[in-house]
Amino acid sequence: MKPNKVTQSPEAKATSHMNDRYDELADRKIIQTVERLELRIADRFPKSGIRAVCGRLLEISQQASARCRKIRSPLWGIRLLIGTCVLAIIAGSTAVSIYLIRPPDGGRFGFAEGVQIFEAGINDLILLGAAIFFLTTIEARIKRSRALRALHELRSLAHIIDMHQLTKDPERTLTATGRTKHSPQSQLTAFELSRYLDYCSEMLSLIGKNAALYAQGFNDAQTVAAVNDIESLTSGMSRKIWQKIMILNTYRQGPTSASSSPAEQSEPTRPTNPFEAAPIDLPGKREKE
C-alpha cells in the first residue's frame, strides 16, 4: 500500500520559519547560500576560475561549521588535566609550607624571622597564582590558535578573490583602444562582467559571514579583533568592486538615453508642482461641452 504524502499547511510552514533564530548566524544557512552561489556561477561561467574559488569557499564553509562547534565545546581532557595539576600544586605547596614553618626545637619565631617567612609566603603565592593562571588559560589559547588558523585561511581566500577581479577593468571591456600585446584579454561583455564582479562581491560577503561564526560563542578578544579585520578587508574589496559595477551600469544606461529622438530631446517639459491640484472633471461641465 502506497503511504500517504504528508504536506505542511501554510500555517505550519509559517511556524517553522518563526522557529528560526534571528539573534545569531546559522551555519547551515551560510552553507546553503554558498551552494546556491556556486551553482549560479557554474551556470554562467562554467570554466572560470571563480567557480573553483567558490567551490573552495563551500568546502571552507562546511569545515567552519564543524570547527566552530569544536571550538565552542569544552575540552574535558584538558580541563581534567589542568584541575589535577592545580590541586597537586596547592596540596604540595601547603604541605611544604606547613613543614617549613615549624619553629626549631619547639620554640617560637622572632619578629624578624616572622617577617621573612611572610615575605617568602607572599612571593610563593604570587608564583603559584601565575602558574595556576597559565594552566587555566591553556584551553582558551588552544581554541584561539584554532580560530586564528581558520581565519587566516579565510583572509587568504579573500585576497585570491580580489586577484581574480583585479584585471577585470570596465574600460578594457567597453573600449578596445590603447591595448598592448601584454594587456589582459577580456572576452566578457558588459553584462557578463557585471555578473562576474557581482559574484566576487557576494563571495567576499560570505567570507565575512564565515569569519563571524568563529566570534559567535567564543568571546576572545584576539579572535574578535581578527574577525573585525577580515570584515573590514572584505568590505573594502567589495567597495572597489561596486565602483566598477557602477561604471558598467552607467555605460549600459547611456545608449538608452542617447537613442531617444531629437524631437523628444528638444521638447521642453513642463515642471510639475507637487502642490498643484489636479483638474476636477465635473458632470455639468461635460454636458455643456
C-alpha positions as CSV (number, residue, x, y, z in Angstrom):
1,M,0.0,0.0,0.0
2,K,1.4,3.4,-1.0
3,P,1.9,5.7,2.0
4,N,0.1,9.0,2.1
5,K,2.2,12.0,1.4
6,V,2.3,14.4,4.3
7,T,2.1,18.0,3.3
8,Q,2.6,21.0,5.5
9,S,-0.1,23.6,5.7
10,P,0.8,27.3,5.2
11,E,0.3,27.8,9.0
12,A,2.8,25.1,9.7
13,K,5.4,26.5,7.3
14,A,5.0,29.9,8.8
15,T,5.5,28.4,12.3
16,S,8.7,26.7,11.1
17,H,10.0,30.0,9.8
18,M,9.2,31.6,13.1
19,N,11.2,29.0,14.9
20,D,14.3,30.1,13.1
21,R,16.6,32.1,15.4
22,Y,17.4,35.6,14.2
23,D,19.8,36.5,17.1
24,E,22.7,34.6,15.7
25,L,24.2,33.4,12.4
26,A,23.1,29.9,11.3
27,D,25.9,28.0,9.7
28,R,23.6,25.8,7.6
29,K,22.1,28.9,6.0
30,I,25.5,30.2,5.1
31,I,26.3,26.8,3.5
32,Q,23.1,26.8,1.5
33,T,23.8,30.3,0.3
34,V,27.3,29.3,-0.9
35,E,26.0,26.2,-2.6
36,R,23.4,28.3,-4.5
37,L,26.1,30.8,-5.5
38,E,28.3,28.0,-6.8
39,L,25.5,26.7,-8.9
40,R,24.8,30.2,-10.3
41,I,28.5,30.7,-11.2
42,A,28.6,27.3,-12.8
43,D,25.6,28.1,-15.0
44,R,27.1,31.4,-16.3
45,F,30.9,30.8,-16.1
46,P,31.4,27.0,-16.1
47,K,35.1,27.1,-16.9
48,S,36.1,30.3,-14.9
49,G,38.5,30.4,-12.0
50,I,35.9,31.9,-9.7
51,R,33.9,28.7,-9.9
52,A,36.8,26.8,-8.4
53,V,37.3,29.5,-5.8
54,C,33.6,29.3,-4.9
55,G,33.9,25.5,-4.6
56,R,36.8,26.1,-2.2
57,L,34.7,28.6,-0.3
58,L,32.0,25.9,0.0
59,E,34.5,23.4,1.5
60,I,35.7,26.0,4.0
61,S,32.1,26.9,4.9
62,Q,31.4,23.2,5.6
63,Q,34.6,22.9,7.6
64,A,33.8,26.1,9.5
65,S,30.5,24.6,10.8
66,A,32.4,21.7,12.4
67,R,35.3,23.8,13.6
68,C,33.0,26.3,15.3
69,R,31.2,23.6,17.2
70,K,34.5,22.1,18.2
71,I,35.8,25.5,19.4
72,R,32.6,26.2,21.4
73,S,32.6,22.7,23.1
74,P,34.7,22.3,26.2
75,L,37.9,20.3,26.1
76,W,37.2,17.9,29.0
77,G,40.6,16.2,28.8
78,I,42.5,19.5,29.1
79,R,40.2,20.6,31.9
80,L,40.7,17.4,33.9
81,L,44.5,17.6,33.4
82,I,44.5,21.3,34.5
83,G,42.4,20.6,37.5
84,T,44.6,17.8,38.6
85,C,47.7,19.9,38.2
86,V,46.2,22.8,40.1
87,L,45.1,20.6,43.0
88,A,48.6,19.0,43.1
89,I,50.3,22.4,43.2
90,I,48.0,23.7,46.0
91,A,48.4,20.5,48.1
92,G,52.1,20.3,47.6
93,S,52.6,24.0,48.4
94,T,50.5,23.7,51.5
95,A,52.4,20.6,52.8
96,V,55.8,22.2,52.2
97,S,54.7,25.4,53.9
98,I,53.5,23.6,57.0
99,Y,56.7,21.6,57.2
100,L,59.0,24.6,56.8
101,I,57.1,27.0,59.1
102,R,57.6,24.8,62.1
103,P,59.9,26.5,64.6
104,P,63.1,24.7,65.6
105,D,63.1,22.7,68.9
106,G,59.5,23.7,69.6
107,G,60.4,27.3,70.1
108,R,58.9,30.4,68.6
109,F,59.9,32.6,65.7
110,G,61.0,36.1,66.4
111,F,59.7,39.3,64.7
112,A,62.5,39.3,62.1
113,E,62.0,35.7,61.3
114,G,58.3,36.1,61.0
115,V,58.7,39.0,58.5
116,Q,61.0,36.8,56.4
117,I,58.5,34.0,56.4
118,F,55.7,36.3,55.5
119,E,57.7,37.8,52.6
120,A,58.6,34.4,51.3
121,G,55.0,33.3,51.5
122,I,53.8,36.3,49.5
123,N,56.3,35.6,46.8
124,D,55.3,31.9,46.7
125,L,51.6,32.9,46.4
126,I,52.4,35.2,43.5
127,L,54.3,32.4,41.7
128,L,51.6,29.9,42.4
129,G,48.9,32.3,41.1
130,A,50.9,32.9,37.9
131,A,51.3,29.1,37.5
132,I,47.6,28.5,38.1
133,F,46.6,31.3,35.7
134,F,48.9,29.8,33.0
135,L,47.3,26.4,33.4
136,T,43.7,27.7,33.4
137,T,44.2,29.6,30.1
138,I,45.6,26.7,28.2
139,E,42.2,25.7,26.9
140,A,41.4,29.3,25.7
141,R,44.8,29.5,24.0
142,I,44.3,26.2,22.2
143,K,40.9,27.4,20.9
144,R,42.3,30.8,19.9
145,S,45.0,29.1,17.9
146,R,42.5,27.0,16.0
147,A,40.2,30.0,15.3
148,L,43.1,32.2,14.2
149,R,44.4,29.5,11.9
150,A,40.9,29.2,10.2
151,L,40.6,33.0,10.0
152,H,43.9,33.2,8.2
153,E,42.6,30.7,5.7
154,L,39.6,32.9,5.0
155,R,41.8,36.0,4.7
156,S,43.9,34.3,2.1
157,L,40.8,33.3,0.2
158,A,39.6,36.9,0.2
159,H,42.9,38.0,-1.4
160,I,42.5,35.3,-4.0
161,I,39.1,36.6,-5.0
162,D,40.5,40.1,-5.2
163,M,43.2,38.8,-7.6
164,H,40.6,37.3,-9.9
165,Q,38.8,40.6,-10.3
166,L,41.9,42.7,-10.4
167,T,42.3,42.7,-14.2
168,K,38.5,42.9,-14.8
169,D,38.6,46.6,-15.8
170,P,35.4,48.0,-17.3
171,E,37.5,50.3,-19.6
172,R,39.0,47.3,-21.3
173,T,35.6,45.8,-21.9
174,L,34.0,49.0,-23.1
175,T,36.8,50.3,-25.3
176,A,39.3,48.3,-27.5
177,T,41.8,51.1,-28.0
178,G,45.1,51.6,-26.2
179,R,45.9,48.0,-25.7
180,T,49.3,46.4,-25.9
181,K,50.3,42.8,-26.6
182,H,50.7,42.2,-22.9
183,S,47.4,43.7,-21.9
184,P,44.9,41.4,-20.2
185,Q,42.5,40.0,-22.8
186,S,38.9,40.4,-21.8
187,Q,36.3,38.3,-23.6
188,L,33.4,39.2,-21.4
189,T,30.5,41.5,-22.4
190,A,29.5,44.4,-20.2
191,F,26.6,42.3,-18.8
192,E,28.8,39.3,-18.2
193,L,31.5,41.4,-16.5
194,S,28.9,42.9,-14.2
195,R,27.7,39.5,-13.2
196,Y,31.3,38.3,-12.7
197,L,32.1,41.3,-10.4
198,D,28.8,40.8,-8.5
199,Y,29.7,37.1,-7.8
200,C,33.0,38.2,-6.5
201,S,31.3,40.7,-4.2
202,E,28.9,38.0,-2.9
203,M,31.8,35.7,-2.2
204,L,33.6,38.4,-0.2
205,S,30.5,39.0,1.8
206,L,30.1,35.3,2.6
207,I,33.7,35.2,3.7
208,G,32.9,37.8,6.3
209,K,29.9,35.8,7.5
210,N,32.0,32.7,7.8
211,A,34.5,34.7,9.9
212,A,31.8,36.0,12.1
213,L,30.9,32.4,13.0
214,Y,34.2,32.0,14.9
215,A,33.5,35.0,17.1
216,Q,30.0,33.7,17.9
217,G,30.0,31.7,21.0
218,F,33.8,32.2,21.7
219,N,34.3,35.5,23.5
220,D,38.0,36.0,22.9
221,A,39.5,39.5,22.3
222,Q,42.1,38.4,19.8
223,T,39.6,36.3,17.8
224,V,37.0,39.1,17.7
225,A,39.7,41.6,16.5
226,A,40.8,39.2,13.8
227,V,37.2,38.8,12.7
228,N,36.7,42.6,12.5
229,D,39.9,42.9,10.4
230,I,38.6,40.3,7.9
231,E,35.2,42.1,7.7
232,S,36.9,45.4,7.1
233,L,39.1,43.8,4.5
234,T,36.2,42.3,2.6
235,S,34.2,45.5,2.8
236,G,37.0,47.5,1.3
237,M,37.4,45.0,-1.5
238,S,33.6,44.9,-2.2
239,R,33.6,48.7,-2.3
240,K,36.2,48.7,-5.1
241,I,34.2,46.1,-7.0
242,W,31.0,48.1,-6.7
243,Q,32.7,51.1,-8.2
244,K,33.4,49.0,-11.3
245,I,29.8,47.8,-11.4
246,M,28.6,51.4,-11.2
247,I,30.8,52.4,-14.2
248,L,29.3,49.5,-16.2
249,N,25.7,50.3,-15.2
250,T,26.3,54.0,-16.2
251,Y,27.6,52.9,-19.6
252,R,24.8,50.5,-20.2
253,Q,22.2,53.2,-19.4
254,G,23.9,55.7,-21.6
255,P,23.0,54.3,-25.1
256,T,19.3,54.1,-23.9
257,S,19.1,57.7,-23.1
258,A,21.1,58.7,-26.2
259,S,18.7,56.7,-28.5
260,S,15.8,58.9,-28.0
261,S,14.6,61.0,-30.9
262,P,15.8,64.7,-31.3
263,A,12.2,65.9,-31.1
264,E,11.8,64.2,-27.7
265,Q,15.1,65.7,-26.5
266,S,14.2,69.2,-27.8
267,E,10.7,69.3,-26.5
268,P,10.6,71.2,-23.2
269,T,9.0,69.6,-20.3
270,R,6.6,71.5,-18.0
271,P,7.9,71.3,-14.5
272,T,5.4,69.6,-12.2
273,N,4.3,71.2,-9.0
274,P,3.5,68.6,-6.3
275,F,1.3,71.0,-4.5
276,E,-0.8,71.9,-7.7
277,A,-4.3,70.5,-7.5
278,A,-5.4,68.2,-10.4
279,P,-8.3,69.5,-12.6
280,I,-11.6,68.2,-11.5
281,D,-14.0,66.8,-14.2
282,L,-17.5,67.9,-13.3
283,P,-20.5,66.2,-14.9
284,G,-22.3,69.5,-15.6
285,K,-19.3,71.0,-17.4
286,R,-19.1,67.9,-19.6
287,E,-22.8,68.2,-20.6
288,K,-22.3,71.9,-21.6
289,E,-19.3,71.0,-23.8
